[in-house]
Amino acid sequence: MNKPVKSLPQNASLSDVLQAFLKHHLEALPIIDAAQRAVGLITYRDLTDVFLPRYYELLRDFAALEDKGQLASVFNQSFAGLDRHQEKLILAADIMQTRIQWILHEQSLLEAASLLRTQNRQSLPVVDRDQKLVGMIADFEIVLALLRGSATAAMKR
């Protein structure tokens, strides 16, 4: 798992969330409460839903919009929808996902891989028994660890 991990409190503003994603090149951002417990997760897809609620529809209709010269106009209207005042009113708690089964730090790699797969996620927060955030684990990290383990086992024979 990756640690230390970048996280934000539930009362962080949308602007804080955006800055964290841009500064740290994140795909997912754990959200914590005052006791440092993981309470939610924000992904770049969640931000897409905030800024471009019609994003997937736009991609589906990309050719038609491009042919009509409307694509730039649609994107400009989507980003013009939020002003600086609204960015401060929208909090991390408003956009975070809360229906997430955390991975306990003592769980095996196979259990972690299974949780990632069943939740259809690429990464999830790792927590201790008190649900305090201790790291993040991604599917590619699990694959690399398993491959290294297999390579080591094969070399010992």
DORO-614213 format. One record per residue (C-alpha): x, z, y; residue number from 0; residue in one letter. Coordinates in Angstrom, 1 decimal. Layout:
       xx       zz       yy     i   aa
        X        Z        Y   NUM    A
...
! end
This chain:
       xx       zz       yy     i   aa
      0.0      0.0      0.0     0    M
      1.0     -0.4      3.6     1    N
      1.7      2.7      5.6     2    K
      1.6      3.8      8.3     3    P
     -1.6      1.9      9.0     4    V
     -3.0      1.0     12.4     5    K
     -6.5      2.6     12.9     6    S
     -8.8      3.4     15.8     7    L
    -11.3      6.1     16.4     8    P
    -15.1      5.4     16.2     9    Q
    -15.4      5.6     20.0    10    N
    -12.8      2.9     20.7    11    A
    -14.1      0.1     22.9    12    S
    -14.4     -3.5     21.9    13    L
    -11.5     -4.2     24.2    14    S
     -9.4     -1.7     22.2    15    D
    -10.4     -3.3     18.9    16    V
     -9.5     -6.7     20.2    17    L
     -6.1     -5.5     21.5    18    Q
     -5.3     -3.9     18.1    19    A
     -6.1     -7.1     16.2    20    F
     -4.1     -9.3     18.6    21    L
     -1.1     -6.9     19.0    22    K
     -0.7     -6.0     15.3    23    H
     -1.9     -9.3     13.7    24    H
     -4.6     -7.6     11.6    25    L
     -7.1     -8.9      9.2    26    E
     -8.9     -5.6      8.9    27    A
     -8.9     -2.4     11.0    28    L
     -9.8      1.0      9.6    29    P
    -12.0      3.2     11.8    30    I
    -11.5      7.0     11.6    31    I
    -13.4     10.0     12.9    32    D
    -12.0     13.0     14.8    33    A
    -10.8     14.6     11.5    34    A
     -8.8     11.4     10.7    35    Q
    -11.2     10.5      7.8    36    R
    -11.9      6.8      7.2    37    A
    -15.5      6.1      8.2    38    V
    -15.6      2.3      8.6    39    G
    -13.7     -1.0      8.6    40    L
    -13.7     -3.9     11.0    41    I
    -12.6     -7.3      9.8    42    T
    -11.8    -10.4     11.8    43    Y
    -15.1    -11.8     10.4    44    R
    -16.9     -8.9     12.1    45    D
    -15.4    -10.0     15.4    46    L
    -16.4    -13.6     14.7    47    T
    -20.0    -12.3     14.4    48    D
    -19.7    -10.5     17.7    49    V
    -18.3    -13.4     19.7    50    F
    -19.6    -16.4     17.9    51    L
    -22.7    -15.4     16.0    52    P
    -23.3    -19.1     15.2    53    R
    -19.7    -19.7     14.0    54    Y
    -20.5    -20.9     10.5    55    Y
    -23.4    -23.0     11.7    56    E
    -21.1    -24.6     14.2    57    L
    -18.6    -25.4     11.5    58    L
    -21.3    -26.9      9.4    59    R
    -22.4    -29.1     12.3    60    D
    -18.9    -29.7     13.6    61    F
    -18.9    -33.5     13.2    62    A
    -22.3    -33.9     14.9    63    A
    -21.3    -31.6     17.8    64    L
    -17.9    -33.4     18.2    65    E
    -19.6    -36.8     18.3    66    D
    -22.0    -35.7     21.0    67    K
    -19.3    -34.0     23.1    68    G
    -21.1    -30.6     22.8    69    Q
    -18.5    -28.6     20.9    70    L
    -16.5    -27.3     23.9    71    A
    -19.7    -26.4     25.7    72    S
    -21.0    -24.4     22.7    73    V
    -17.7    -22.4     22.4    74    F
    -17.5    -21.8     26.2    75    N
    -21.1    -20.4     26.2    76    Q
    -20.3    -18.1     23.2    77    S
    -17.3    -16.6     24.9    78    F
    -19.0    -16.3     28.3    79    A
    -21.7    -14.1     26.8    80    G
    -19.7    -10.9     27.1    81    L
    -18.3     -9.5     30.3    82    D
    -15.8     -6.7     30.9    83    R
    -18.6     -4.2     31.4    84    H
    -20.2     -5.0     28.0    85    Q
    -16.8     -4.8     26.3    86    E
    -16.6     -1.1     27.3    87    K
    -20.2     -0.5     26.1    88    L
    -19.6     -1.9     22.6    89    I
    -17.8      0.7     20.5    90    L
    -16.0      0.4     17.2    91    A
    -18.8      2.4     15.5    92    A
    -21.3     -0.3     16.6    93    D
    -19.5     -3.2     14.8    94    I
    -17.8     -1.4     11.9    95    M
    -18.9     -1.8      8.3    96    Q
    -19.7      1.5      6.6    97    T
    -20.8      0.4      3.2    98    R
    -17.3      0.4      1.7    99    I
    -16.0      2.2     -1.3   100    Q
    -12.6      3.5     -0.4   101    W
     -9.6      3.4     -2.7   102    I
     -8.2      6.8     -3.6   103    L
     -4.4      7.0     -3.4   104    H
     -4.2      8.2     -7.0   105    E
     -6.2      5.3     -8.4   106    Q
     -4.4      2.7    -10.5   107    S
     -3.6     -0.9     -9.3   108    L
     -6.1     -2.2    -11.7   109    L
     -8.8      0.1    -10.3   110    E
     -7.9     -1.0     -6.8   111    A
     -8.0     -4.7     -7.8   112    A
    -11.4     -4.1     -9.4   113    S
    -12.8     -2.5     -6.2   114    L
    -11.5     -5.3     -4.1   115    L
    -13.1     -7.8     -6.4   116    R
    -16.5     -6.1     -6.7   117    T
    -16.7     -5.7     -2.9   118    Q
    -15.4     -9.2     -2.3   119    N
    -12.7     -8.0      0.1   120    R
     -9.0     -8.9      0.6   121    Q
     -8.0     -5.4      1.7   122    S
     -9.4     -1.9      1.8   123    L
     -8.3      1.5      3.2   124    P
     -6.6      3.9      0.9   125    V
     -7.7      7.6      1.4   126    V
     -6.8     11.0     -0.1   127    D
     -9.3     13.4     -1.7   128    R
    -10.5     14.5      1.8   129    D
    -11.1     10.9      2.7   130    Q
     -8.3     11.0      5.2   131    K
     -6.7      7.6      5.8   132    L
     -3.3      7.2      4.2   133    V
     -2.8      3.4      4.1   134    G
     -4.2      0.0      3.4   135    M
     -3.9     -2.1      0.3   136    I
     -4.4     -5.9      0.0   137    A
     -5.1     -8.1     -3.0   138    D
     -1.8     -9.9     -2.6   139    F
      0.1     -6.6     -2.6   140    E
     -1.5     -5.7     -6.0   141    I
     -0.6     -9.1     -7.4   142    V
      3.0     -8.7     -6.3   143    L
      3.3     -5.2     -7.7   144    A
      1.9     -6.3    -11.0   145    L
      4.2     -9.3    -11.2   146    L
      7.2     -7.1    -10.4   147    R
      6.1     -4.7    -13.1   148    G
      5.8     -7.5    -15.7   149    S
      9.2     -8.9    -14.7   150    A
     10.8     -5.5    -15.0   151    T
      9.1     -4.8    -18.4   152    A
     10.3     -8.3    -19.7   153    A
     13.8     -7.6    -18.5   154    M
     14.0     -4.3    -20.4   155    K
     13.2     -5.8    -23.8   156    R
! end
